[in-house]
Amino acid sequence: MWFADQIKQVLLNLLNNAVYACEGGGTIAINTEVPSKENISIKIQDSGKGINPEYMDKIFDPFSTTKPEIKGTGLGLSVSYGIIKKHGGRIDVTSELGKGAVLTINLPVNGVKNA
């Protein structure tokens, strides 16, 4: 059960970031796929403001945030990264300024089965 709760926390963190990025309008899409027998992937894509390239290498660092202090602590992506890594997965990020971001969670199927 704790695995499911942790995945819910990760998805909530990523969705909250997508909502923030789309402030003022935009779209958010969630897609899942099974790219192989060994892995599943969950993709969260937004059409928001995108991530500034100078921040891309820091987005998973604790307390790293571009949000105003009252909007975030800078821990959401760091915690999410740790949870996914702990379960043998990874989070990939692509972004283009003014066009949004795509965060893709890849998890091993056997890790999900054993949850």
C-alpha positions in Angstrom: 0.0 0.0 0.0 2.8 2.4 0.8 4.1 2.1 -2.8 0.7 3.2 -4.2 0.7 6.2 -1.8 4.2 7.2 -2.8 3.2 7.0 -6.5 0.1 9.2 -5.8 2.4 11.7 -4.1 4.7 11.8 -7.2 1.8 12.2 -9.5 0.3 15.0 -7.4 3.6 16.8 -7.3 4.0 16.6 -11.0 0.4 17.7 -11.7 0.7 20.6 -9.3 3.8 21.8 -11.1 1.9 21.4 -14.5 -1.0 23.4 -13.1 1.3 26.2 -11.9 3.1 26.2 -15.3 -0.3 26.6 -17.1 -1.4 29.5 -14.8 -3.5 31.7 -17.0 -4.4 28.9 -19.5 -3.1 25.8 -21.0 -3.6 22.1 -21.3 -2.3 19.1 -19.3 -2.2 15.6 -20.6 -1.5 12.3 -18.9 -0.6 9.3 -20.9 0.5 5.8 -19.9 2.2 3.2 -22.0 4.0 -0.1 -21.7 7.1 0.4 -23.9 8.4 -3.1 -23.0 7.6 -6.1 -20.9 9.9 -4.8 -18.2 8.7 -1.2 -18.0 5.7 1.1 -17.8 5.8 4.8 -18.4 3.6 7.7 -17.2 3.9 10.9 -19.1 2.6 14.3 -17.8 2.7 17.0 -20.5 1.7 20.6 -20.1 1.5 23.5 -22.5 2.7 26.0 -19.9 5.6 28.4 -19.8 8.3 25.7 -19.9 11.5 25.3 -17.9 14.3 27.8 -18.4 17.3 25.9 -19.7 19.5 27.3 -17.0 17.4 25.5 -14.4 17.1 22.1 -16.1 20.2 20.6 -14.3 18.9 21.7 -10.9 15.2 20.9 -11.0 15.6 17.7 -8.9 17.8 19.4 -6.3 16.2 19.9 -2.9 14.9 23.5 -2.3 15.4 24.4 -5.9 12.4 26.4 -7.1 11.4 29.2 -9.4 8.1 29.6 -7.6 7.4 32.4 -5.1 8.0 31.4 -1.5 4.3 31.0 -0.7 3.7 28.8 -3.8 6.4 26.1 -3.1 9.2 24.8 -1.1 11.4 23.3 -3.8 11.0 19.8 -2.4 8.3 18.4 -4.7 10.5 17.3 -7.6 13.3 16.3 -5.3 11.1 14.0 -3.3 9.4 12.7 -6.4 12.8 11.9 -7.9 13.9 10.0 -4.8 10.7 7.9 -4.7 10.9 6.9 -8.3 14.7 6.1 -8.0 14.1 4.1 -4.9 11.7 1.9 -6.9 14.2 1.3 -9.7 12.8 3.9 -12.0 13.7 7.3 -13.5 12.1 10.6 -14.4 13.0 12.2 -17.7 12.3 15.8 -18.5 12.1 17.7 -21.7 11.0 21.3 -22.0 10.9 24.3 -24.4 10.4 27.8 -23.1 6.9 29.1 -24.0 5.8 25.6 -25.1 5.6 23.6 -21.9 7.3 20.6 -20.4 7.0 16.8 -20.5 7.9 14.7 -17.4 8.1 11.0 -18.1 8.2 8.5 -15.2 9.6 5.1 -16.1 9.1 2.2 -13.7 9.9 -1.5 -13.8 6.8 -3.6 -14.1 8.1 -6.1 -11.5 8.4 -3.3 -8.9 4.8 -2.4 -9.6 3.6 -6.0 -9.4 5.2 -6.5 -6.0 3.7 -3.4 -4.5 
